[in-house]
Amino acid sequence: MVTVTIIKSSLVPKFVYVSSLLPTPKEIVNKLIQLLFKFVWKGTHKVPRASVTNNYEEGDLKMIDLEIIVKFLRLLVNMYI
């Protein structure tokens, strides 16, 4: 799906860069996830979010899970503090 490619190539890297420099509250992450899924589906969600992040072989879109990325960045920051 073209919208997932746009998200993965242009929106997520910018968010990851900012999140790696500044602490990102969970509310902002949740709001961004809502906006991304509204962009993907052009409105309300049509399938569960968890199934969208699965691989192509399983019939899903292989969308990036932002919550996991933010948790990973928090772990990296904590390791180096």
C-alpha positions in Angstrom: 0.0 0.0 0.0 1.4 3.4 -1.0 0.4 5.1 2.2 2.4 2.7 4.3 5.4 3.3 2.1 5.1 7.1 2.6 4.8 6.7 6.3 7.9 4.3 6.5 10.0 6.4 4.2 9.3 10.0 5.2 7.3 10.4 8.4 8.8 7.7 10.7 12.5 8.7 10.2 11.7 12.3 11.2 9.8 11.1 14.3 12.6 8.7 15.3 15.2 11.4 14.9 13.3 13.8 17.2 12.5 11.0 19.7 16.1 10.0 19.9 17.0 13.6 20.9 14.1 14.5 23.1 11.9 12.5 25.6 8.6 11.7 23.9 5.5 11.5 26.1 3.3 8.5 25.5 0.3 10.8 24.7 2.2 12.2 21.7 3.1 8.7 20.5 -0.5 7.5 20.8 -1.8 10.6 19.0 0.8 10.1 16.2 -0.3 6.5 15.8 -3.9 7.5 15.6 -3.1 10.0 12.9 -1.0 7.6 10.9 -3.7 5.0 10.9 -6.3 7.6 9.9 -3.9 8.4 7.0 -3.6 4.7 6.0 -7.3 3.9 6.1 -8.5 7.4 5.1 -10.8 7.5 8.1 -11.6 4.9 10.8 -9.6 1.7 11.3 -10.7 -1.2 9.2 -8.6 -3.9 10.9 -6.9 -4.3 14.3 -3.6 -2.4 14.6 -1.7 -5.4 15.7 -2.4 -7.3 12.5 -1.3 -4.4 10.3 2.3 -4.7 11.6 2.6 -8.3 10.5 4.7 -9.4 7.5 3.5 -9.5 3.9 3.5 -13.3 3.9 0.8 -13.2 6.6 -1.4 -11.0 4.4 -0.7 -7.7 6.2 0.9 -4.4 5.5 4.1 -4.6 7.5 3.4 -1.2 9.1 6.0 0.0 11.6 5.1 -0.2 15.3 6.0 3.2 16.8 5.5 2.1 20.3 8.2 -0.5 20.0 10.5 2.0 18.4 10.0 4.5 21.2 10.6 1.8 23.8 13.8 0.8 22.1 15.0 4.4 22.0 14.3 4.8 25.7 16.3 1.7 26.4 19.2 3.0 24.4 19.1 6.3 26.2 19.0 4.6 29.6 22.0 2.4 28.7 24.2 5.4 28.0 23.1 7.5 31.0 
